[in-house]
């Protein structure tokens, strides 16, 4: 499940709560099912966002060498960001 699934659950739940007015004879409470679907959708959406943010990775590399001409130490640092969000 991902971000789209969470949004879909919220939309389906909102349709059940606010748009459908059907008398089921007391067997099924469509409003309660809609609220449960909306809560589950929000939960799935937030968990998906947390996992997307955790996948970001940053690599930092530092290399130290000696300059042959002057004898000084030279440190090069490179940072690469592997960002999955495009």
C-alpha positions as CSV (number, residue, x, y, z in Angstrom):
1,X,0.0,0.0,0.0
2,X,1.2,3.5,-0.7
3,X,0.2,7.1,-0.7
4,X,-2.4,6.5,-3.5
5,X,-4.0,3.7,-1.5
6,X,-4.3,5.9,1.5
7,X,-6.0,8.7,-0.5
8,X,-8.3,6.1,-2.1
9,X,-9.4,4.8,1.3
10,X,-10.1,8.4,2.5
11,X,-12.2,9.1,-0.6
12,X,-14.2,5.9,-0.4
13,X,-14.8,6.5,3.3
14,X,-15.9,10.1,2.7
15,X,-18.3,8.9,-0.1
16,X,-19.8,6.3,2.3
17,X,-20.2,8.9,5.1
18,X,-21.3,12.0,3.3
19,X,-22.8,11.0,-0.1
20,X,-24.7,7.7,0.4
21,X,-28.0,7.7,2.3
22,X,-29.2,4.1,2.2
23,X,-31.3,2.5,4.9
24,X,-29.9,-1.0,5.4
25,X,-32.4,-1.9,8.1
26,X,-30.0,-1.7,11.0
27,X,-27.7,-4.5,9.8
28,X,-24.9,-2.3,8.6
29,X,-23.9,1.2,9.7
30,X,-22.4,2.7,6.5
31,X,-21.4,5.9,8.4
32,X,-19.3,3.9,10.8
33,X,-17.7,1.9,8.0
34,X,-16.9,5.2,6.2
35,X,-15.3,6.7,9.3
36,X,-13.2,3.5,9.8
37,X,-12.1,3.7,6.1
38,X,-11.1,7.3,6.4
39,X,-9.1,6.7,9.6
40,X,-7.4,3.7,7.9
41,X,-6.6,5.9,4.9
42,X,-5.0,8.6,6.9
43,X,-3.0,6.0,8.8
44,X,-1.8,4.4,5.6
45,X,-1.0,7.8,4.1
46,X,1.1,8.8,7.1
47,X,3.0,5.5,7.3
48,X,3.8,5.7,3.5
49,X,5.1,9.3,3.9
50,X,7.3,8.2,6.8
51,X,8.8,5.3,4.7
52,X,9.4,7.6,1.8
53,X,11.2,10.1,4.0
54,X,13.3,7.3,5.6
55,X,14.5,6.0,2.2
56,X,16.5,9.2,1.6
57,X,20.2,8.4,1.9
58,X,23.2,10.7,1.9
59,X,26.8,9.4,1.4
60,X,29.7,11.5,2.5
61,X,33.2,10.6,1.5
62,X,36.4,12.3,2.7
63,X,39.8,11.6,1.1
64,X,43.1,12.9,2.4
65,X,46.2,12.9,0.2
66,X,49.5,14.6,0.2
67,X,50.2,17.1,-2.5
68,X,53.5,16.1,-4.1
69,X,54.5,19.7,-5.1
70,X,54.1,21.4,-1.8
71,X,53.9,18.5,0.7
72,X,50.6,19.8,2.2
73,X,47.7,17.5,3.1
74,X,44.7,17.9,0.8
75,X,41.3,16.8,1.9
76,X,38.5,16.4,-0.6
77,X,34.9,15.8,0.5
78,X,32.1,14.7,-1.8
79,X,28.5,14.3,-0.8
80,X,26.0,12.4,-2.9
81,X,22.3,12.4,-2.2
82,X,20.3,9.3,-3.4
83,X,16.9,10.9,-3.4
84,X,14.1,8.5,-4.5
85,X,11.6,11.3,-4.9
86,X,11.8,12.6,-8.5
